[in-house]
Amino acid sequence: MTSLVAPRTEDIVIYRRSPAAFTIGTRSGTPQIQCGTFEEALQRAGSFASGRQVRMWIAADKQQFVPLANDRLLSTIWSEYAEMPGLKLTREQAQRLWAVDESTCTEVLESLVAAKLLIRGADRQYARVSQGVSDSPVQSRMAKAEIALQPVESGRQTG
């Protein structure tokens, strides 16, 4: 990943307020733009950053900032994870899927891990934080619904 440690005062920062709430602002100011999804925050922050020719970051927490390079690829990869909640890929599989080189793929995936949007399991697979990869502190379970279906008799009239 990039060797930058902290954003400059004029850089654009995405702050994660909850799993479904993000705000955007400069490092020096109060976050001012609210977004409902990471995709929206990334798109809007990217527009501001390119217009001002500054870098884009995500605040993983109050102390740690993660630089977001290659925002189009990052958006593409995150969109796939958002659209397919059970998606789990190794870096090698991700490289093939998105046709990117090893270092670029690693940088983007690790940016998403540092931003606490993805986790990397002991099996080296990347998954959404909410997916509960084996060594994740957050475990999610699928609900099972049991529905008793009644056979419909044909030719029988009611009434």
matplotlib code that plots the C-alpha trace (Angstrom):
import matplotlib.pyplot as plt

x = [0.0, 1.0, 3.5, 1.5, 0.6, -2.0, -4.0, -3.1, -5.6, -6.9, -7.4, -10.8, -11.8, -14.7, -15.8, -17.8, -20.5, -22.3, -22.5, -25.0, -23.9, -20.8, -19.9, -17.3, -15.2, -11.7, -9.2, -9.2, -13.0, -16.1, -17.6, -20.4, -21.8, -23.8, -24.0, -26.1, -23.7, -19.9, -20.4, -22.0, -19.4, -16.6, -18.1, -18.7, -15.3, -13.6, -15.3, -14.2, -10.7, -10.1, -11.6, -9.3, -6.3, -6.0, -5.8, -8.7, -8.8, -11.1, -11.0, -10.9, -11.2, -10.4, -6.7, -6.1, -6.6, -6.3, -5.3, -7.7, -5.8, -7.4, -11.0, -12.6, -11.2, -11.9, -15.5, -15.8, -14.5, -16.6, -19.7, -19.2, -18.9, -22.0, -24.1, -23.0, -23.0, -21.6, -18.6, -15.3, -12.2, -8.5, -6.2, -5.4, -9.0, -9.7, -6.7, -8.2, -11.8, -10.8, -7.8, -5.4, -1.8, -0.8, 0.4, -2.7, -5.1, -3.3, -3.4, -7.1, -8.1, -5.9, -7.4, -10.8, -9.6, -7.9, -11.2, -13.0, -15.2, -13.6, -11.9, -9.2, -9.8, -7.3, -8.0, -6.7, -10.2, -11.5, -15.2, -17.5, -17.1, -20.7, -20.0, -18.3, -15.1, -13.7, -11.4, -13.8, -15.0, -18.4, -20.2, -23.4, -25.9, -28.4, -32.0, -33.9, -37.6, -39.7, -42.9, -45.4, -46.9, -50.4, -50.9, -53.5, -56.2, -57.0, -60.6, -62.1, -64.3, -65.1, -68.2]
y = [0.0, 3.6, 4.9, 8.0, 8.1, 10.8, 13.0, 16.6, 19.2, 19.7, 16.0, 14.5, 11.9, 9.5, 8.8, 5.7, 6.5, 3.2, 0.2, 2.3, 5.9, 7.7, 11.4, 13.2, 16.2, 17.6, 16.5, 20.0, 20.5, 18.9, 16.2, 17.9, 15.5, 12.5, 9.4, 6.2, 3.8, 3.4, 3.4, 6.8, 8.2, 6.9, 8.3, 11.8, 11.9, 10.9, 13.7, 16.2, 14.8, 14.9, 18.4, 19.7, 17.5, 16.1, 12.6, 10.6, 8.7, 6.7, 7.0, 3.4, 4.8, 8.1, 7.5, 5.5, 6.8, 4.6, 6.1, 5.2, 4.9, 3.7, 4.7, 3.2, -0.2, 0.1, 1.0, -2.0, -4.5, -3.1, -3.1, -6.8, -7.6, -5.5, -7.1, -10.7, -10.9, -14.4, -13.6, -14.9, -14.6, -15.2, -12.5, -14.7, -15.2, -11.5, -10.8, -13.1, -11.8, -8.1, -8.6, -6.6, -7.2, -8.6, -5.3, -3.3, -6.1, -6.4, -2.6, -2.3, -5.4, -4.4, -0.9, -2.4, -4.5, -1.5, 0.4, -2.5, -3.2, -6.5, -9.1, -11.6, -15.0, -17.6, -19.3, -16.1, -15.4, -11.8, -11.4, -8.6, -8.0, -9.0, -12.5, -14.0, -15.4, -18.1, -15.8, -12.8, -11.4, -10.9, -14.2, -14.1, -17.0, -17.7, -18.1, -21.2, -20.9, -24.0, -23.7, -26.5, -26.5, -27.9, -29.8, -28.3, -30.7, -30.1, -30.1, -29.3, -26.3, -24.2, -22.5]
z = [0.0, -0.2, 2.3, 3.2, 6.9, 7.2, 4.8, 4.3, 5.4, 1.9, 1.1, 0.9, 3.6, 3.7, 7.3, 8.1, 10.6, 10.5, 8.1, 6.0, 6.6, 5.3, 5.3, 3.2, 4.1, 4.0, 6.6, 8.2, 8.3, 9.6, 7.3, 5.3, 2.7, 3.9, 1.7, 2.2, 0.7, 0.3, -3.5, -3.3, -1.0, -3.2, -6.3, -4.7, -3.0, -6.2, -8.1, -5.4, -5.2, -8.9, -9.3, -6.5, -7.5, -3.9, -2.5, -1.2, 2.1, 4.3, 8.0, 9.3, 12.8, 14.6, 14.4, 11.2, 7.7, 4.6, 1.2, -1.6, -4.8, -8.0, -7.0, -10.2, -9.5, -5.8, -6.7, -9.1, -6.6, -3.7, -6.0, -6.7, -3.0, -2.2, -5.0, -4.1, -0.3, -0.2, -2.4, -1.1, -3.3, -2.8, -4.2, -7.2, -8.0, -7.7, -10.0, -12.7, -12.2, -12.6, -14.8, -12.7, -11.7, -8.3, -6.7, -7.8, -6.7, -3.3, -2.7, -3.4, -1.4, 1.5, 1.4, 1.8, 4.6, 6.4, 5.9, 7.6, 4.7, 3.8, 5.9, 5.0, 6.5, 7.6, 4.2, 2.4, 1.1, 1.1, 2.1, 3.3, 7.0, 7.5, 6.0, 9.0, 7.5, 9.9, 11.9, 11.9, 15.2, 13.5, 12.7, 10.6, 10.2, 7.6, 8.8, 7.8, 7.1, 7.3, 5.2, 5.0, 1.5, 1.0, -2.2, -4.5, -5.8, -9.4, -10.6, -7.3, -7.1, -4.1, -3.4]

ax = plt.figure().add_subplot(projection="3d")
ax.plot(x, y, z, "-o")
ax.set_aspect("equal")
plt.show()
